[in-house]
Amino acid sequence: MKQLPENELIERLKGGDHLAYEQLFHRYWKMAFDIAHRKTGDEQETLDIVQSIFSYLWEKRESLTISGSFAAWLTAVVRHKVIDWYRASQTQHVHKEQLWHQLNAQQALQVTDGNKTALRELERDWQLEVERMPLRMKEVYLLSHQSQLPVAEIARQLSLKPQTVKNQLYKAGERLRKMLEHHFFFFF
């Protein structure tokens, strides 16, 4: 396909023309990557953001409303996705910090009280909670925490979108946090 004007590419995209989509992708992915990477500083997260944007573009092609240039639309979408990423990152960071502090407090209690039984119970309950997770959530959690795989690799292996992987990890963390709260209730 010859280089078409942006407005014609968008019209063809709305009609389901995959070549028009590819042309838009090749023309603008680097711009989107550069904008997002300046804000996140994380190459893998930036790739996830750009992938989610272009996936969204294809999925919503028929109902897409782009007023003005595609570059301006894309810039606005990238900025919104980066803001969403920051919010999610901050939430995950806070939850990880809380979990870390809770585990440290639990470990300190075990050492000072010499209560090895409580630690074994906590470990058992942790494993039981992981086993009770829905299959997909459990797979995502284990690949992330036992295999130490990044979100993009988990998404690739399980044929999921990166955001789905992030959502599953968040939900798994919530389940484990509730289980931990039950344990700490008895210590304080």
ZIJOKA-V703593 format. One record per residue. N is the residue number from 1. SS is DSSP state (A for helix, B for strand, O for the rest). PSI is psi as a letter, one per 40 degrees, with the letter a starting at -180 (999 if undefined). Layout:
N/SS/PSI
N/SS/PSI
This chain:
1/O/h
2/O/i
3/O/h
4/O/i
5/O/i
6/A/d
7/A/d
8/A/d
9/A/d
10/A/d
11/A/d
12/A/d
13/A/d
14/A/d
15/O/e
16/O/e
17/O/h
18/A/d
19/A/d
20/A/d
21/A/d
22/A/d
23/A/d
24/A/d
25/A/d
26/A/d
27/A/d
28/A/e
29/A/d
30/A/d
31/A/d
32/A/d
33/A/d
34/A/d
35/A/d
36/A/d
37/A/d
38/A/d
39/A/d
40/A/d
41/O/e
42/O/h
43/A/d
44/A/d
45/A/d
46/A/d
47/A/d
48/A/d
49/A/d
50/A/d
51/A/d
52/A/d
53/A/d
54/A/d
55/A/d
56/A/d
57/A/d
58/A/d
59/A/d
60/O/e
61/A/d
62/A/d
63/A/e
64/O/h
65/O/h
66/O/h
67/O/h
68/O/a
69/O/i
70/A/d
71/A/d
72/A/d
73/A/d
74/A/d
75/A/d
76/A/d
77/A/d
78/A/d
79/A/d
80/A/d
81/A/d
82/A/d
83/A/d
84/A/d
85/A/d
86/A/d
87/A/d
88/A/d
89/A/d
90/A/d
91/A/d
92/A/d
93/A/d
94/A/d
95/A/d
96/A/d
97/A/d
98/A/d
99/A/d
100/A/d
101/A/d
102/A/d
103/A/d
104/A/d
105/A/d
106/A/d
107/A/d
108/A/d
109/A/d
110/A/d
111/A/d
112/A/d
113/A/e
114/O/f
115/O/g
116/A/d
117/A/d
118/A/d
119/A/d
120/A/d
121/A/d
122/A/d
123/A/d
124/A/d
125/A/d
126/A/d
127/A/d
128/A/d
129/A/d
130/A/d
131/A/d
132/A/e
133/O/i
134/O/i
135/A/d
136/A/d
137/A/d
138/A/d
139/A/d
140/A/d
141/A/d
142/A/d
143/A/d
144/A/d
145/A/d
146/O/d
147/O/e
148/O/f
149/O/i
150/O/i
151/A/d
152/A/d
153/A/d
154/A/d
155/A/d
156/A/d
157/A/d
158/A/e
159/O/f
160/O/i
161/O/i
162/A/d
163/A/d
164/A/d
165/A/d
166/A/d
167/A/d
168/A/d
169/A/d
170/A/d
171/A/d
172/A/d
173/A/d
174/A/d
175/A/d
176/A/d
177/A/d
178/A/d
179/A/d
180/A/d
181/A/d
182/A/d
183/A/d
184/A/d
185/A/d
186/A/e
187/A/d
188/O/999
